[in-house]
Every structure is written in structure tokens, then in C-alpha cells.
Amino acid sequence: MAFTISKTVPCVKSYPALLGAAVKCPEETLQVTYAVVSLVSLSGNQGVAEYTVTPEGFDHSGSGVLEFEYSGTGNPFEEAEAALKATLE
């Protein structure tokens, strides 16, 4: 389960060979895929899900955790994904 959105983000280029020196660059609009990858906890109507963030063409993904309300009857992964999508709108 995953979804992709277009997101405009600030840009900072980092140069590891220069001991992490960085420089600001113009904002970029990227296609970013979000995917709920695991349930950290599910208790009653409260859940915590882990998700990945993968910009198109990038070498590394980011990750995050999201608390969400669970109905108790549906697919918790789908409900976590819907909650994640709602936070990004």
C-alpha cells in the first residue's frame, strides 16, 4: 500500500566530502511516495504506524511514525494510510 503526491519542498544540498558542508538551493517540486510499512502498536482504537517517504529518483528514503485512530473493524494498514494522507493535505 502506497500513494504518491506532488510536494514542493525547500532544498539544501549537502556535500559529505566537505565534512557535511551544505548550501541552500531553490525550492523543488518532487513526486513523493508514502508507504505504511508496519504497525508499531494497535490497542483498542489507537494505533501507531511506521511509514517511509521516498522522493522519485532519490537514493535514500526517510521514515516516520504516525499515531492514528483505528475503527476496530477495518484494515489497520488502510486506515493508517488514510490518516497519513489526511495529514499531508
CORPE-V987405 format. One record per residue. N is the residue number from 1. RES is the residue in one small letter. PHI is phi in radians with two decimals (* if undefined). Layout:
n->[N;N]
res->[RES;RES]
phi->[PHI;PHI]
//
This chain:
n->[1;2;3;4;5;6;7;8;9;10;11;12;13;14;15;16;17;18;19;20;21;22;23;24;25;26;27;28;29;30;31;32;33;34;35;36;37;38;39;40;41;42;43;44;45;46;47;48;49;50;51;52;53;54;55;56;57;58;59;60;61;62;63;64;65;66;67;68;69;70;71;72;73;74;75;76;77;78;79;80;81;82;83;84;85;86;87;88;89]
res->[m;a;f;t;i;s;k;t;v;p;c;v;k;s;y;p;a;l;l;g;a;a;v;k;c;p;e;e;t;l;q;v;t;y;a;v;v;s;l;v;s;l;s;g;n;q;g;v;a;e;y;t;v;t;p;e;g;f;d;h;s;g;s;g;v;l;e;f;e;y;s;g;t;g;n;p;f;e;e;a;e;a;a;l;k;a;t;l;e]
phi->[*;-2.80;-2.52;-2.12;-2.31;-1.62;-2.38;-1.65;-2.33;-1.15;-2.04;-2.43;-1.62;-1.96;-2.14;-1.00;-1.18;-1.88;1.03;1.51;-0.99;-2.42;-2.42;-1.28;-2.41;-1.07;-0.97;-2.20;-1.81;-2.12;-1.57;-2.14;-1.79;-1.92;-2.46;-1.32;-1.93;-2.84;-1.74;-1.36;-2.74;-2.60;-2.44;1.10;-1.82;-2.05;-2.36;-2.30;-2.11;-1.77;-2.38;-1.93;-2.21;-2.23;-1.26;-1.01;1.46;-1.59;-1.45;-2.21;-1.74;-1.80;-2.55;-2.71;-2.20;-2.36;-1.50;-2.51;-1.59;-1.86;-1.23;1.58;-2.19;-1.61;-1.37;-1.09;-1.16;-1.13;-1.20;-1.15;-1.12;-1.11;-1.16;-1.10;-1.04;-1.12;-1.25;-1.65;-1.50]
//
